[in-house]
Amino acid sequence: MPSLTRAEIAAHPLFPSIEKQIAQHLIGIHLRTPRMSRLKASHRKWLMTQSLFALALRRTPDDPLSGLTATRFVETVMRLGAASRNTATGYLAELVAYKFLRDVPDVPDKRVRVLEATELSLGGMRSWFNGHMACLDRLDGGTREQTSIDHETIFVLAQPRAADMLVDDPLWRDPPDSIGHFLWSDLGGMILHDLVARLDSVDRQAPRVLAGPVTLAELSDVYQVSATNLKRMFKKAETDGLLGWELPRRRGSLWLGQSFLEDYFTWQSAKFAALELAYHEACRELGISAETNVVAA
């Protein structure tokens, strides 16, 4: 089964439906482990976290100094322009304190600190990866999710590939201004997931799509975002005519404008396409059929 292209994914009639599905999946991860979801809550943290996992998963037993080190991580973050050196170093320390990372034991050179992902963070990232595989399966009736579950090495090989593709993709790395105001804010990505998860049906030709009643107080309570930050996120989008409420004073149903949704869908299609390609490349490397859960002859 050939891999789906970005254009095919974005234009698929079920794409809004799988966007709702992945939004609900990611909200579920947040509600179960809110501290973990903060690792990807802002786009800057998303870029750092995916790059960090790519380094960790590329560690090879025959090279004890390979994998995730502070030096390699800081160099990667600086190359991406995702954060300052101090921010990157502090981020690593935060992940160790939260027990998302730990030291690799018995490293021969004591001057080098090599880190690895813990079972807790690996489980969260696998859930993220397989959740996207389940969505892609809905588009063509594939078996990516089950194949990935049955062959855990697929995730190990695919996540670094997808991360490389996405951090090098200008569309993904620098989201459109219409949605960027949310994504660059802490937990703004979760707010966008929440709005998409509320969409029962999407007419992509309609100028507006209703998301139902939404209050900033509710969003603040569920995602632990300050009212000030939420007002700032929504105010700019309202001023730009990208979204709004049917009634004055942010009452009634919230509507999302066509350009706002299409910018979001187009941006998300880049992620799905990268994961799709990475999955197929991992299957080929392992000699596993990407169409059925069997080892290729």
C-alpha positions, 0 to 999 in steps of 0.5 A: 500500500503506497504512502499517502501524500500530504495533498491526499491527506489534506484533501481527504473527505475524512480529514476533518474527522481524523483531526477531531479524533487526534484532538480527542486522543491528545486531550485524553493524554492531557487529562491523564497526565497533564504534566506530560502534555506540557512537553508539547503544549507550545510549539517551541516545546513541541520542536524541542521535545521531538528533537530530544526524543529523536536523539535519545532513540538513535542511541546505539549499544555499540557506541556508549556515548551516542544518543541524547547528551546536553551538548547535542541537544543544545546544538540542535535547539540552537540550529532550529532557533527554537530557544536559547542555550539557557532555555534548552539546558533548563528544559533538560533539567526539568525533564530529569526532575519530572522523571521523563529522562534519566542518566544512562548508567556506566557511561565510560567517559564521566565527562559526558552525561548521556540521557535516555527516555524513561518508560513514562515518557516513552509510553506517552510518545508511543501513545502519541505516535500510535494515535496518529497511526489510527487516524491514518488507518481511517483514511485508507483502511490500513493497519498501521496502528496494529502493525506498530503495536505488534512491532515496537521497533517501528516507532523507534525508527519512525519517530526520529525520521518524522521529527527530522522531516518536521523540524526541517519543514518550513510549513510545520516549523513556522505555522501561519500567523492565523494559528501561530498566535495560539501555538506559540503560547503555552498550552495554546496547542491544547486550546486548538485541539479542544476547539477542533474536538468540538466540531461535529461536522465540517463543511470546508466550503462554508465561511463559518463552522460552529463549535458550540458554546465555549467559554474562556472560564471553562477552557481556563479550568480544564487546561490550567491556562490563565484567563489573561493568556486566553483572552490574549489568544482569542482577542487577536483571532477575533480582531482578525475576523478568524473566529468569534461568538454568535452573541455579544460578550462571548456568549452563544456558540463559537464560530471558526472561520474557513481560513482559520480552519483551513490554515490549521488543517493544512498545517496539521497535514504536514505532520500526518504526511511526515509520520506516514512517510516515516512509518513506511520507511521504518517498515521497509527497513524492518522488512515488514509489510506496510499493508498487512501485519506480516514480515515480507518474504 
